[in-house]
Amino acid sequence: MAVIALKCPKVKVTVVDISEAQIAAWNSPNLPIYEPGLQEIVEKVRGKNLFFSTAVGETINESDVIFVSVNTPTKTSGIGAGFASNIKNVELCARQIAEVSTGPKIVVEKSTVPVRTADSIKRVLKSASSHEFQVLSNPEFLAEGTAITDLLNPSRVLIGGEQTPGGLKAIETLVNVYANWVPKEQIITTNLWSSELSKLVANAMLAQRVSSINSISALCEQTDADVDEIARAVGSDVRIGNKFLKASVGYGGSCFQKDILNLVYICESFGLPEVAAYWQGVVSINDYQKRRFAHKIVQSMFNTVTGKKIAIFGFAFKKDTGDTRETAAAFVMKDLLAEQAKMSVYDPKVTREQMLTEFKYTLNITPENTPKLNELIVTVDNAAEAAKGAHAIAVMTEWDEFAALDFKAIYDSMAKPAFIFDGRNILPHAKLEEIGFEVYAIGKPHAKVF
Ligand SMILES: NC(=O)c1ccc[n+]([C@@H]2O[C@H](COP(=O)([O-])OP(=O)(O)OC[C@H]3O[C@@H](n4cnc5c(N)ncnc54)[C@H](O)[C@@H]3O)[C@@H](O)[C@H]2O)c1
């Protein structure tokens, strides 16, 4: 919305949220999320044509176009628990829009939703109001960490709508918003269902590439092949391409897992168990990769990490974001916690409070059910401090600053033998070995420890 406000000075954009704390933060100098370039844009347009408010009903009523961008997490109970997306918040928005609108509106699904959700929204709107509503699907393809550049130069904008005169007119209205900065040929228009499903398929295919290369990383560790060399050799084929072929400890983030599980659920619901099993495999390999990394740490360190200090470098699910949802770090740390390892965590953008929230909601680990949690997991504010006296370092997030650390000084401050487990393959491995570290990276010949 900040980018729309920046690029469309004549459009008034008001962001509303039921969370007063969120809106207060958006109106303050300390935005609630970290995203490179976002602060500058918000500061430029806030108060001009970008506003943040908790006046949800009032704002709905004065708007022509309403983007529904609420969270749609995986259901935790009931039908489809653990797989289906919970569209409760989307439906609540639809009900509120119908209730307060005194004229026609275009309702845009920006949240990632199961295919045919637009149908449900439309029915809710129609049953509660006599005004004309058009529902469009406009899934968001930005990636956290590069959100602003992705939005300024999107590979494509996708808009789905009903193929009726009213639907096509609504599509045109939204196309004209994006056309302020996106070339028309990059604005793809489709029917509603293709647009909704495209978002799930895009995320499933991106995650599939990560799981594909990660599955090969396990084979590399058994065969003395090097996964980064394979990624380069394979990715040079233009039919395959070189993006998203970086082996790692596993993908995280709020979207991949949720969207694939949702796709799996949809396939099951439509009686396609083979298709569901195919996509479930992408998630299973990711779970395996996270588990495998934790096992590698324990096995390499003489089959015990009990009471040993391990420095955890990074907790965010990837660099340049403070987002920790579904981060691989939490899963690896859970396994190390079960071994009673002592962990010292440093992440430049994640607070201890946020980390504990992730433990609570994703893994159901709290100080109440895990009394030693606060003793076994501490947080510090720099990498050198985390590594001081540690037996091992585990790199969980690919923050650039980790590759530039003074590893000689870090080595000198650690217990020996000093191990490094590079879950992101970002460190200078040969140099570290020269210093004296025992280095284990993903899919590297010397990582054969199983
Ligand atoms: N985060 C991403 O990178 C990304 C990318 C593409 C798509 N998406 C999709 O966008 C949607 C939102 O994701 P997010 O990461 O921004 O979620 P989020 O949880 O960070 O934010 C959702 C916000 O919606 C608010 N909210 C919930 N119900 C509301 C209601 N009835 N009225 C007003 N506000 C309400 C919440 O208070 C919260 O602040 C999801 O469907 C997600 O799949 C996210």
The ligand as an SDF file (V2000), in Angstrom:
LIG
                    3D

 44 48  0  0  0  0  0  0  0  0999 V2000
    4.2300  -11.8910    4.2520 N   0  0  0  0  0  0  0  0  0  0  0  0
    4.4280  -12.1030    2.9660 C   0  0  0  0  0  0  0  0  0  0  0  0
    5.5480  -12.0830    2.4600 O   0  0  0  0  0  0  0  0  0  0  0  0
    3.2630  -12.3810    2.0450 C   0  0  0  0  0  0  0  0  0  0  0  0
    3.5020  -12.4350    0.6610 C   0  0  0  0  0  0  0  0  0  0  0  0
    2.4380  -12.6960   -0.1720 C   0  0  0  0  0  0  0  0  0  0  0  0
    1.1880  -12.9330    0.3590 C   0  0  0  0  0  0  0  0  0  0  0  0
    1.0030  -12.8820    1.7030 N   0  0  0  0  0  0  0  0  0  0  0  0
   -0.3430  -13.1270    2.2190 C   0  0  0  0  0  0  0  0  0  0  0  0
   -0.8510  -11.9100    2.7390 O   0  0  0  0  0  0  0  0  0  0  0  0
   -1.7060  -12.1740    3.8490 C   0  0  0  0  0  0  0  0  0  0  0  0
   -1.2510  -11.3770    5.0680 C   0  0  0  0  0  0  0  0  0  0  0  0
    0.0730  -11.7960    5.3990 O   0  0  0  0  0  0  0  0  0  0  0  0
    0.9630  -10.9960    6.4470 P   0  0  0  0  0  0  0  0  0  0  0  0
    2.2860  -11.6490    6.4620 O   0  0  0  0  0  0  0  0  0  0  0  0
    0.8820   -9.5300    6.1490 O   0  0  0  0  0  0  0  0  0  0  0  0
    0.1310  -11.2890    7.8000 O   0  0  0  0  0  0  0  0  0  0  0  0
    0.2360  -10.5600    9.2190 P   0  0  0  0  0  0  0  0  0  0  0  0
   -0.2970  -11.5460   10.1920 O   0  0  0  0  0  0  0  0  0  0  0  0
    1.6150   -9.9850    9.3970 O   0  0  0  0  0  0  0  0  0  0  0  0
   -0.7590   -9.3200    9.1170 O   0  0  0  0  0  0  0  0  0  0  0  0
   -2.1480   -9.4590    9.0480 C   0  0  0  0  0  0  0  0  0  0  0  0
   -2.8170   -8.2600    9.7450 C   0  0  0  0  0  0  0  0  0  0  0  0
   -4.2280   -8.3740    9.5540 O   0  0  0  0  0  0  0  0  0  0  0  0
   -4.8720   -7.8360   10.7080 C   0  0  0  0  0  0  0  0  0  0  0  0
   -6.2630   -8.3090   10.7500 N   0  0  0  0  0  0  0  0  0  0  0  0
   -6.7170   -9.5660   10.9890 C   0  0  0  0  0  0  0  0  0  0  0  0
   -8.0630   -9.6040   10.8980 N   0  0  0  0  0  0  0  0  0  0  0  0
   -8.4710   -8.3370   10.5990 C   0  0  0  0  0  0  0  0  0  0  0  0
   -9.7490   -7.7600   10.3510 C   0  0  0  0  0  0  0  0  0  0  0  0
  -10.8540   -8.4900   10.3960 N   0  0  0  0  0  0  0  0  0  0  0  0
   -9.8010   -6.4430   10.0500 N   0  0  0  0  0  0  0  0  0  0  0  0
   -8.6830   -5.6950    9.9970 C   0  0  0  0  0  0  0  0  0  0  0  0
   -7.4250   -6.2060   10.2040 N   0  0  0  0  0  0  0  0  0  0  0  0
   -7.3350   -7.5040   10.4940 C   0  0  0  0  0  0  0  0  0  0  0  0
   -4.0040   -8.3450   11.8530 C   0  0  0  0  0  0  0  0  0  0  0  0
   -4.1920   -7.5720   13.0110 O   0  0  0  0  0  0  0  0  0  0  0  0
   -2.5800   -8.2140   11.2670 C   0  0  0  0  0  0  0  0  0  0  0  0
   -1.9850   -6.9790   11.6160 O   0  0  0  0  0  0  0  0  0  0  0  0
   -1.6890  -13.6990    4.0610 C   0  0  0  0  0  0  0  0  0  0  0  0
   -2.7940  -14.2680    3.3960 O   0  0  0  0  0  0  0  0  0  0  0  0
   -0.4000  -14.1030    3.3730 C   0  0  0  0  0  0  0  0  0  0  0  0
   -0.4460  -15.4340    2.9230 O   0  0  0  0  0  0  0  0  0  0  0  0
    2.0080  -12.5870    2.5600 C   0  0  0  0  0  0  0  0  0  0  0  0
  1  2  1  0
  2  3  2  0
  2  4  1  0
  4  5  1  0
  4 44  2  0
  5  6  2  0
  6  7  1  0
  7  8  2  0
  8  9  1  0
  8 44  1  0
  9 10  1  0
  9 42  1  0
 10 11  1  0
 11 12  1  0
 11 40  1  0
 12 13  1  0
 13 14  1  0
 14 15  2  0
 14 16  1  0
 14 17  1  0
 17 18  1  0
 18 19  2  0
 18 20  1  0
 18 21  1  0
 21 22  1  0
 22 23  1  0
 23 24  1  0
 23 38  1  0
 24 25  1  0
 25 26  1  0
 25 36  1  0
 26 27  1  0
 26 35  1  0
 27 28  2  0
 28 29  1  0
 29 30  1  0
 29 35  2  0
 30 31  1  0
 30 32  2  0
 32 33  1  0
 33 34  2  0
 34 35  1  0
 36 37  1  0
 36 38  1  0
 38 39  1  0
 40 41  1  0
 40 42  1  0
 42 43  1  0
M  CHG  2   8   1  16  -1
M  END
$$$$
